[in-house]
Amino acid sequence: MSKLSADDLIWNWARWCWSGETVGNMTPYVSWEDDFRPIQVDQAREVEQMHKSLSHFEAMIITAEYPQKNAMFAGLSGDARQTKARRWIFTVTGVHLSADEYRMFLGLFRDSVQRRFT
């Protein structure tokens, strides 16, 4: 069995998120491309705990880049998605993030997930 990347693990978590009930105003979305991949529930639950431990604005970054990437941010390029996500984060939390800060927090979470499963 090959080692999973942080991106694989976080996408597994995103599919797990979509496999249950939706909350709030989130639109259900599961890509047909992802349907064939089984959800590794134990890994998804660990990533969920990591996500829950983040500050609100950090968690929103991960939500924008994974579970909501193809729903709330559908059709946007990476830069456009991040710009829209940073506006969303500011509106909800009052935290203003630069593009570099956004990418830094995203990278820190990915690194943390990778270390957790290594």
DSSP file (Angstrom, degrees, kcal/mol; ACC not computed):
  #  RESIDUE AA STRUCTURE BP1 BP2  ACC     N-H-->O    O-->H-N    N-H-->O    O-->H-N    TCO  KAPPA ALPHA  PHI   PSI    X-CA   Y-CA   Z-CA
    1    1 A M              0   0    0      0, 0.0     2,-0.1     0, 0.0     3,-0.1   0.000 360.0 360.0 360.0 131.5    0.0    0.0    0.0
    2    2 A S        -     0   0    0      1,-0.1     2,-0.2     0, 0.0     0, 0.0  -0.457 360.0 -99.3 -81.3 154.0    1.4    3.4   -1.0
    3    3 A K        -     0   0    0     -2,-0.1     2,-0.3     1,-0.1    -1,-0.1  -0.484  37.3-126.9 -71.3 136.2    1.7    6.2    1.5
    4    4 A L        -     0   0    0     -2,-0.2     2,-0.1   113,-0.2    -1,-0.1  -0.636  18.7-129.6 -85.6 141.9   -1.1    8.8    1.3
    5    5 A S     >  -     0   0    0     -2,-0.3     4,-2.3     1,-0.1     5,-0.2  -0.378  27.1-106.4 -80.3 166.2   -0.2   12.4    0.9
    6    6 A A  H  > S+     0   0    0      1,-0.2     4,-2.6     2,-0.2     5,-0.2   0.901 123.7  54.8 -58.1 -40.4   -1.7   15.1    3.2
    7    7 A D  H  > S+     0   0    0      1,-0.2     4,-2.5     2,-0.2    -1,-0.2   0.915 107.3  49.2 -61.3 -43.7   -3.8   16.2    0.2
    8    8 A D  H  > S+     0   0    0      1,-0.2     4,-2.1     2,-0.2    -1,-0.2   0.921 112.8  48.1 -59.1 -44.4   -5.2   12.6   -0.1
    9    9 A L  H  X S+     0   0    0     -4,-2.3     4,-1.8     2,-0.2    -2,-0.2   0.884 112.8  46.7 -66.4 -39.9   -5.9   12.5    3.6
   10   10 A I  H  X S+     0   0    0     -4,-2.6     4,-2.4     2,-0.2    -1,-0.2   0.884 111.7  50.7 -73.2 -37.2   -7.7   15.8    3.6
   11   11 A W  H  X S+     0   0    0     -4,-2.5     4,-2.5    -5,-0.2    -2,-0.2   0.875 107.4  54.7 -65.8 -35.2   -9.8   15.0    0.5
   12   12 A N  H  X S+     0   0    0     -4,-2.1     4,-2.1    -5,-0.2    -2,-0.2   0.928 109.2  47.9 -59.1 -44.7  -10.7   11.7    2.2
   13   13 A W  H  X S+     0   0    0     -4,-1.8     4,-2.8     2,-0.2    -2,-0.2   0.903 109.3  53.3 -61.6 -42.5  -12.0   13.9    5.2
   14   14 A A  H  X S+     0   0    0     -4,-2.4     4,-2.0     1,-0.2    -2,-0.2   0.915 109.5  47.6 -61.4 -42.9  -13.8   16.2    2.7
   15   15 A R  H  X S+     0   0    0     -4,-2.5     4,-0.9     1,-0.2    -1,-0.2   0.895 111.2  51.8 -63.4 -38.8  -15.6   13.2    1.2
   16   16 A W  H >< S+     0   0    0     -4,-2.1     3,-0.7     1,-0.2     4,-0.5   0.913 107.1  53.3 -62.3 -42.9  -16.4   11.9    4.7
   17   17 A C  H >< S+     0   0    0     -4,-2.8     3,-1.1     1,-0.2    -2,-0.2   0.921 110.7  46.7 -57.0 -44.8  -17.9   15.4    5.6
   18   18 A W  H 3< S+     0   0    0     -4,-2.0    -1,-0.2     1,-0.2    -2,-0.2   0.634  98.3  71.5 -74.6 -13.6  -20.2   15.2    2.5
   19   19 A S  T << S+     0   0    0     -4,-0.9    -1,-0.2    -3,-0.7    -2,-0.2   0.635 100.1  49.5 -78.5 -12.0  -21.2   11.6    3.3
   20   20 A G  S <  S-     0   0    0     -3,-1.1     2,-0.1    -4,-0.5    -3,-0.0  -0.254 107.6 -49.0-109.1-162.6  -23.3   12.8    6.3
   21   21 A E        -     0   0    0     -2,-0.1    -1,-0.2     1,-0.1     2,-0.2  -0.418  55.6-122.8 -69.6 143.8  -25.9   15.5    7.0
   22   22 A T        -     0   0    0     -2,-0.1     2,-0.3    -3,-0.1    -1,-0.1  -0.573  25.3-147.5 -83.9 154.9  -25.1   19.0    5.8
   23   23 A V    >   -     0   0    0     -2,-0.2     3,-1.9     4,-0.0    -1,-0.0  -0.876  50.9 -17.9-121.9 154.9  -25.2   21.8    8.3
   24   24 A G  T 3  S-     0   0    0     -2,-0.3    -2,-0.1     1,-0.2     0, 0.0  -0.209 120.4 -28.2  57.1-135.7  -26.1   25.4    8.1
   25   25 A N  T 3  S+     0   0    0      2,-0.1     2,-0.2     0, 0.0    -1,-0.2   0.140  93.4 134.6-103.2  19.2  -26.2   26.9    4.6
   26   26 A M    <   -     0   0    0     -3,-1.9    -4,-0.0     1,-0.1    42,-0.0  -0.513  52.5-131.3 -75.4 135.0  -23.6   24.5    3.0
   27   27 A T        -     0   0    0     -2,-0.2    45,-0.1     1,-0.1     2,-0.1  -0.699  24.9-114.1 -84.1 129.8  -24.6   23.1   -0.3
   28   28 A P        +     0   0    0      0, 0.0     2,-0.3     0, 0.0    -1,-0.1  -0.407  44.3 168.5 -63.2 137.5  -24.1   19.3   -0.7
   29   29 A Y        +     0   0    0     -2,-0.1     2,-0.4    38,-0.1    41,-0.1  -0.904  16.3 164.8-154.2 123.1  -21.5   18.4   -3.2
   30   30 A V        -     0   0    0     -2,-0.3     2,-0.1    40,-0.1     5,-0.1  -0.946  35.4-129.7-135.5 117.7  -19.7   15.2   -4.0
   31   31 A S    >>  -     0   0    0     -2,-0.4     3,-1.3     1,-0.2     4,-0.7  -0.387   9.9-133.6 -66.2 138.2  -17.8   15.0   -7.2
   32   32 A W  T 34 S+     0   0    0      1,-0.3     3,-0.5     2,-0.2     4,-0.4   0.797 107.8  64.1 -60.9 -26.7  -18.6   12.0   -9.4
   33   33 A E  T 34 S+     0   0    0      1,-0.2     3,-0.3     2,-0.1    -1,-0.3   0.787 104.0  45.7 -66.7 -26.8  -14.8   11.7   -9.8
   34   34 A D  T X4 S+     0   0    0     -3,-1.3     3,-1.5     1,-0.2    -1,-0.2   0.590  87.3  89.4 -91.7 -12.0  -14.5   11.0   -6.1
   35   35 A D  T 3< S+     0   0    0     -4,-0.7    -1,-0.2    -3,-0.5    -2,-0.1   0.817  82.5  56.8 -58.2 -33.2  -17.4    8.5   -5.8
   36   36 A F  T 3  S+     0   0    0     -4,-0.4    -1,-0.3    -3,-0.3    -2,-0.1   0.692  87.9  88.2 -75.5 -17.5  -15.2    5.5   -6.6
   37   37 A R  S <  S-     0   0    0     -3,-1.5     2,-0.1    -4,-0.1    -3,-0.0  -0.705  78.8-129.9 -87.2 123.8  -12.7    6.1   -3.8
   38   38 A P        -     0   0    0      0, 0.0     2,-0.5     0, 0.0    -2,-0.1  -0.396  22.8-115.3 -68.9 147.5  -13.8    4.5   -0.5
   39   39 A I        -     0   0    0    -24,-0.1     2,-1.2    -2,-0.1     3,-0.1  -0.722  14.4-143.9 -84.8 126.9  -13.8    6.8    2.6
   40   40 A Q     >  -     0   0    0     -2,-0.5     4,-2.5     1,-0.2     5,-0.2  -0.775  19.6-170.0 -89.1  94.1  -11.2    5.8    5.2
   41   41 A V  H  > S+     0   0    0     -2,-1.2     4,-2.6     1,-0.2     5,-0.2   0.871  77.8  52.3 -61.2 -44.3  -13.4    6.7    8.2
   42   42 A D  H  > S+     0   0    0      1,-0.2     4,-1.6     2,-0.2    -1,-0.2   0.918 113.4  44.6 -60.9 -43.1  -10.8    6.4   10.9
   43   43 A Q  H  > S+     0   0    0      1,-0.2     4,-2.4     2,-0.2    -1,-0.2   0.909 112.1  52.9 -66.1 -41.3   -8.4    8.7    9.1
   44   44 A A  H  X S+     0   0    0     -4,-2.5     4,-2.6     1,-0.2    -2,-0.2   0.898 107.3  51.8 -61.2 -40.7  -11.2   11.1    8.3
   45   45 A R  H  X S+     0   0    0     -4,-2.6     4,-2.1     2,-0.2    -1,-0.2   0.876 108.8  50.7 -65.4 -36.5  -12.2   11.3   12.0
   46   46 A E  H  X S+     0   0    0     -4,-1.6     4,-2.0     2,-0.2    -2,-0.2   0.925 111.5  47.0 -65.9 -43.1   -8.6   12.1   13.0
   47   47 A V  H  X S+     0   0    0     -4,-2.4     4,-2.8     1,-0.2    -2,-0.2   0.893 109.2  55.9 -64.2 -38.1   -8.5   14.9   10.4
   48   48 A E  H  X S+     0   0    0     -4,-2.6     4,-2.6     1,-0.2    -2,-0.2   0.914 106.8  49.2 -59.0 -43.5  -11.8   16.1   11.7
   49   49 A Q  H  X S+     0   0    0     -4,-2.1     4,-1.2     2,-0.2    -1,-0.2   0.896 111.5  49.3 -63.5 -39.5  -10.4   16.4   15.2
   50   50 A M  H  < S+     0   0    0     -4,-2.0     4,-0.4     2,-0.2     3,-0.3   0.915 111.5  49.3 -64.1 -42.6   -7.4   18.3   13.8
   51   51 A H  H >< S+     0   0    0     -4,-2.8     3,-1.3     1,-0.2    -2,-0.2   0.903 108.5  53.1 -63.3 -42.4   -9.8   20.6   11.9
   52   52 A K  H 3< S+     0   0    0     -4,-2.6    -1,-0.2     1,-0.3    -2,-0.2   0.760 102.3  59.9 -65.2 -24.5  -11.9   21.2   15.1
   53   53 A S  T 3< S+     0   0    0     -4,-1.2    -1,-0.3    -3,-0.3    -2,-0.2   0.596  88.4  95.8 -81.1  -9.5   -8.8   22.2   17.0
   54   54 A L  S <  S-     0   0    0     -3,-1.3    -3,-0.0    -4,-0.4     2,-0.0  -0.354  86.4 -99.1 -76.3 158.7   -8.0   25.1   14.6
   55   55 A S     >  -     0   0    0      1,-0.1     4,-2.6    -2,-0.1     5,-0.2  -0.309  44.2-100.5 -65.8 164.1   -9.1   28.6   15.2
   56   56 A H  H  > S+     0   0    0      1,-0.2     4,-2.0     2,-0.2     5,-0.1   0.923 122.3  45.7 -57.2 -48.6  -12.3   29.7   13.4
   57   57 A F  H  > S+     0   0    0      1,-0.2     4,-1.4     2,-0.2    -1,-0.2   0.876 112.7  50.7 -67.4 -35.5  -10.5   31.5   10.6
   58   58 A E  H  > S+     0   0    0      1,-0.2     4,-1.7     2,-0.2    -1,-0.2   0.918 109.9  50.3 -65.8 -42.1   -8.0   28.7   10.1
   59   59 A A  H  X S+     0   0    0     -4,-2.6     4,-2.4     1,-0.2    -2,-0.2   0.869 106.6  55.9 -62.6 -36.1  -10.8   26.1    9.9
   60   60 A M  H  X S+     0   0    0     -4,-2.0     4,-2.5    -5,-0.2    -1,-0.2   0.851 102.9  55.5 -66.1 -33.8  -12.5   28.3    7.3
   61   61 A I  H  X S+     0   0    0     -4,-1.4     4,-1.9     2,-0.2    -1,-0.2   0.947 110.6  44.4 -60.8 -48.3   -9.4   28.2    5.1
   62   62 A I  H  X S+     0   0    0     -4,-1.7     4,-1.5     1,-0.2    -2,-0.2   0.894 112.7  51.9 -65.7 -40.0   -9.4   24.4    5.1
   63   63 A T  H  <>S+     0   0    0     -4,-2.4     5,-2.9     1,-0.2     6,-0.4   0.907 110.1  49.5 -61.3 -42.6  -13.1   24.3    4.5
   64   64 A A  H  <5S+     0   0    0     -4,-2.5    -1,-0.2     1,-0.2    -2,-0.2   0.870 114.6  44.2 -64.7 -36.8  -12.7   26.7    1.5
   65   65 A E  H  <5S+     0   0    0     -4,-1.9    -1,-0.2    -5,-0.2    -2,-0.2   0.657 130.1  14.0 -85.8 -16.3   -9.9   24.6    0.0
   66   66 A Y  T >X5S+     0   0    0     -4,-1.5     3,-1.2    -3,-0.2     4,-0.5   0.575 127.9  26.4-125.0 -85.3  -11.5   21.2    0.5
   67   67 A P  T 345S+     0   0    0      0, 0.0     3,-0.2     0, 0.0    -3,-0.2   0.844 134.0  32.4 -58.4 -33.6  -15.2   20.6    1.4
   68   68 A Q  T >4XS+     0   0    0     -5,-2.9     5,-2.0    -6,-0.2     3,-1.2   0.419  89.6  99.9-101.6   2.1  -16.4   23.8   -0.2
   69   69 A K  T <45S+     0   0    0     -3,-1.2     7,-0.3    -6,-0.4    -1,-0.2   0.889  94.7  31.4 -55.2 -43.3  -13.9   24.1   -3.0
   70   70 A N  T 3<5S+     0   0    0     -4,-0.5    -1,-0.3    -3,-0.2    -2,-0.1   0.276 128.7  38.8-102.0  10.3  -16.3   22.7   -5.6
   71   71 A A  T X 5S+     0   0    0     -3,-1.2     3,-1.2   -42,-0.1    -2,-0.1   0.605 126.9  20.3-117.7 -79.7  -19.5   24.1   -4.1
   72   72 A M  T 3 5S+     0   0    0     -4,-0.3    -3,-0.2     1,-0.3    -2,-0.1   0.795 140.0  33.3 -63.9 -29.4  -19.2   27.6   -2.6
   73   73 A F  T > <S+     0   0    0     -5,-2.0     3,-1.4    -9,-0.1    -1,-0.3   0.001  86.5 154.3-118.2  26.9  -16.0   28.3   -4.7
   74   74 A A  T <   +     0   0    0     -3,-1.2    -4,-0.1     1,-0.2     3,-0.1  -0.241  64.6  12.3 -61.3 140.6  -16.9   26.3   -7.8
   75   75 A G  T 3  S+     0   0    0      1,-0.2     2,-0.3    -6,-0.1    -1,-0.2   0.490  94.7 126.8  77.4   3.2  -15.4   27.3  -11.1
   76   76 A L    <   -     0   0    0     -3,-1.4    -1,-0.2    -7,-0.3    -3,-0.1  -0.712  59.9-120.5 -97.1 145.2  -12.8   29.7   -9.6
   77   77 A S     >  -     0   0    0     -2,-0.3     4,-3.0    -3,-0.1     5,-0.2  -0.262  39.5 -97.7 -67.6 167.9   -9.1   29.6  -10.2
   78   78 A G  H  > S+     0   0    0      1,-0.2     4,-2.4     2,-0.2     5,-0.2   0.915 125.0  45.4 -56.2 -46.3   -6.8   29.1   -7.2
   79   79 A D  H  > S+     0   0    0      2,-0.2     4,-2.3     1,-0.2    -1,-0.2   0.920 114.8  47.2 -65.6 -43.6   -6.1   32.8   -6.8
   80   80 A A  H  > S+     0   0    0      2,-0.2     4,-2.6     1,-0.2     5,-0.2   0.899 112.2  50.8 -65.2 -39.9   -9.8   33.8   -7.3
   81   81 A R  H  X S+     0   0    0     -4,-3.0     4,-2.9     1,-0.2    -2,-0.2   0.933 111.4  47.5 -62.0 -45.7  -10.9   31.1   -4.8
   82   82 A Q  H  X S+     0   0    0     -4,-2.4     4,-2.5    -5,-0.2    -2,-0.2   0.879 111.5  50.7 -65.9 -37.2   -8.4   32.3   -2.2
   83   83 A T  H  X S+     0   0    0     -4,-2.3     4,-1.9     2,-0.2    -1,-0.2   0.939 113.7  44.6 -64.0 -46.5   -9.5   35.9   -2.7
   84   84 A K  H  X S+     0   0    0     -4,-2.6     4,-2.4     1,-0.2    -2,-0.2   0.901 113.7  51.0 -64.3 -40.4  -13.2   35.0   -2.3
   85   85 A A  H  X S+     0   0    0     -4,-2.9     4,-2.9     1,-0.2    -2,-0.2   0.896 107.9  52.1 -64.5 -40.3  -12.4   32.8    0.7
   86   86 A R  H  X S+     0   0    0     -4,-2.5     4,-2.2     2,-0.2    11,-0.2   0.882 110.3  48.5 -65.4 -36.5  -10.4   35.6    2.4
   87   87 A R  H  X S+     0   0    0     -4,-1.9     4,-2.6     2,-0.2    -2,-0.2   0.919 112.1  49.6 -65.4 -43.0  -13.3   38.0    1.9
   88   88 A W  H  X S+     0   0    0     -4,-2.4     4,-2.2     2,-0.2     5,-0.2   0.921 111.3  48.9 -60.5 -46.0  -15.7   35.3    3.3
   89   89 A I  H  X>S+     0   0    0     -4,-2.9     4,-3.1     1,-0.2     5,-0.6   0.908 112.0  48.6 -62.0 -43.0  -13.3   34.8    6.3
   90   90 A F  H  X5S+     0   0    0     -4,-2.2     4,-1.9     3,-0.2    -2,-0.2   0.921 111.2  50.3 -63.9 -43.5  -13.2   38.6    7.0
   91   91 A T  H  <5S+     0   0    0     -4,-2.6    -2,-0.2     1,-0.2    -1,-0.2   0.897 119.9  35.8 -60.9 -41.6  -16.9   38.9    6.8
   92   92 A V  H  <5S+     0   0    0     -4,-2.2    -2,-0.2    -5,-0.2    -1,-0.2   0.891 135.9  16.9 -81.0 -41.7  -17.5   36.1    9.2
   93   93 A T  H  <5S-     0   0    0     -4,-3.1    -3,-0.2    -5,-0.2    -2,-0.2   0.643  88.8-124.4-110.6 -18.3  -14.6   36.5   11.6
   94   94 A G     << +     0   0    0     -4,-1.9     2,-0.6    -5,-0.6    -4,-0.2   0.504  66.6 135.3  81.0   3.2  -13.3   40.0   11.1
   95   95 A V        -     0   0    0     -6,-0.6     2,-0.6    -9,-0.0    -1,-0.3  -0.773  44.5-153.5 -90.1 121.5   -9.8   38.5   10.5
   96   96 A H        -     0   0    0     -2,-0.6     2,-0.4    -3,-0.1    -9,-0.1  -0.855  15.0-170.8 -96.5 119.0   -8.1   40.0    7.4
   97   97 A L        -     0   0    0     -2,-0.6     2,-0.1   -11,-0.2    -7,-0.1  -0.895  16.3-136.9-110.9 136.8   -5.6   37.6    5.9
   98   98 A S     >  -     0   0    0     -2,-0.4     4,-2.4     1,-0.1     5,-0.2  -0.411  34.2-105.7 -76.3 166.4   -3.1   38.4    3.2
   99   99 A A  H  > S+     0   0    0      1,-0.2     4,-2.3     2,-0.2     5,-0.2   0.896 123.3  51.4 -60.2 -39.6   -2.7   35.9    0.3
  100  100 A D  H  > S+     0   0    0      2,-0.2     4,-2.2     1,-0.2    -1,-0.2   0.902 109.4  48.8 -65.4 -40.9    0.6   34.8    1.9
  101  101 A E  H  > S+     0   0    0      2,-0.2     4,-2.7     1,-0.2     5,-0.2   0.917 110.1  52.3 -64.5 -42.4   -0.9   34.3    5.3
  102  102 A Y  H  X S+     0   0    0     -4,-2.4     4,-2.2     1,-0.2    -2,-0.2   0.950 112.7  44.1 -56.6 -51.4   -3.8   32.3    3.8
  103  103 A R  H  X S+     0   0    0     -4,-2.3     4,-2.6     1,-0.2    -1,-0.2   0.853 111.6  54.9 -64.5 -34.8   -1.3   30.0    2.0
  104  104 A M  H  X S+     0   0    0     -4,-2.2     4,-2.6     2,-0.2    -2,-0.2   0.950 109.6  45.0 -63.8 -48.9    0.8   29.7    5.1
  105  105 A F  H  X S+     0   0    0     -4,-2.7     4,-1.9     2,-0.2    -2,-0.2   0.881 113.5  51.2 -63.9 -37.5   -2.0   28.5    7.3
  106  106 A L  H  X S+     0   0    0     -4,-2.2     4,-2.3    -5,-0.2    -1,-0.2   0.935 112.3  46.5 -62.4 -46.4   -3.1   26.1    4.6
  107  107 A G  H  X S+     0   0    0     -4,-2.6     4,-2.8     1,-0.2    -2,-0.2   0.874 108.7  55.0 -64.3 -38.6    0.4   24.7    4.3
  108  108 A L  H  X S+     0   0    0     -4,-2.6     4,-2.3     2,-0.2    -1,-0.2   0.905 109.5  47.2 -62.3 -41.0    0.7   24.5    8.1
  109  109 A F  H  X S+     0   0    0     -4,-1.9     4,-2.6     2,-0.2     5,-0.2   0.935 112.0  49.6 -66.7 -44.7   -2.4   22.3    8.3
  110  110 A R  H  X S+     0   0    0     -4,-2.3     4,-2.5     1,-0.2    -2,-0.2   0.930 112.4  48.3 -58.4 -44.9   -1.3   20.1    5.4
  111  111 A D  H  X S+     0   0    0     -4,-2.8     4,-2.5     1,-0.2    -1,-0.2   0.906 110.8  51.2 -61.5 -41.5    2.1   19.7    7.1
  112  112 A S  H  X S+     0   0    0     -4,-2.3     4,-2.1     2,-0.2    -2,-0.2   0.906 110.7  48.1 -63.2 -42.8    0.4   18.8   10.4
  113  113 A V  H  X S+     0   0    0     -4,-2.6     4,-1.5     2,-0.2    -2,-0.2   0.923 111.2  50.8 -63.4 -44.4   -1.8   16.2    8.7
  114  114 A Q  H  < S+     0   0    0     -4,-2.5     3,-0.3     1,-0.2     4,-0.3   0.923 111.2  47.7 -61.0 -44.2    1.2   14.7    6.9
  115  115 A R  H >< S+     0   0    0     -4,-2.5     3,-1.1     1,-0.2    -1,-0.2   0.890 107.6  57.1 -63.5 -38.8    3.2   14.4   10.2
  116  116 A R  H 3< S+     0   0    0     -4,-2.1    -1,-0.2     1,-0.3    -2,-0.2   0.836 113.9  38.0 -61.1 -34.6    0.2   12.9   12.0
  117  117 A F  T 3<        0   0    0     -4,-1.5    -1,-0.3    -3,-0.3    -2,-0.2   0.233 360.0 360.0-105.3  12.7   -0.1   10.0    9.5
  118  118 A T    <         0   0    0     -3,-1.1    -1,-0.2    -4,-0.3    -2,-0.1   0.425 360.0 360.0 -95.9 360.0    3.6    9.4    9.0
